[in-house]
């Protein structure tokens, strides 16, 4: 049997930490956008192993 537990929490961050988290999320978004562009340019490739070989 598989059990899924979901948690929601709020971070109490300093302004510097908020900016650091923002930068990480923007970099993550940009990386996903890049991977999407590469996949689309290669006939909408969706196999992760094949994408890594490009």
N, C-alpha and C positions, 0 to 999 in steps of 0.2 A: 504494500500500500504506500502511496506517495502522498505526503502532506505538504501543502504550500502555506507558508506563513507570510503575511504582508505587514509591514510596519511603516508608519508615517511619523516623521520626526522633524523638528525645526532646529536648525543650527543657530547657535548664538555666536556670531562671528564679529571680529573687529573689522573696521573698514579695510584694513590691509588684507585680512583673510578673505573678505568678500571679493576684493579685486582679484586675488589669487584664484579663487574658485571660478570667478567669471572668466579669467584667462584660460583656465583648464577647459571649461565647457565650450568656449569659442574654438579652441584648438581641436577638441573632440569633434565638434560640428564640422570644422574644415576638413578633418581627416575623413570623416564619413562622406562628405561631398566629393572629395577627391576619389575615394574608392568607387563611388557611384559613377563618376565620370569615366573612370577607367573601365568599369564593367560595361557601361553603355557603349563605349568606343570599341569594345571587343564583343559585339553582337549580344549585348545584354547578358553577359556571363554572370551566373549567380553561384557557381561552385567555388567555395572558398579556397580549396586547394589549388584549383586552376588559376584563380586570381593571384595567389601568392607567387605563382611561377612567372607571372608577367613582369 
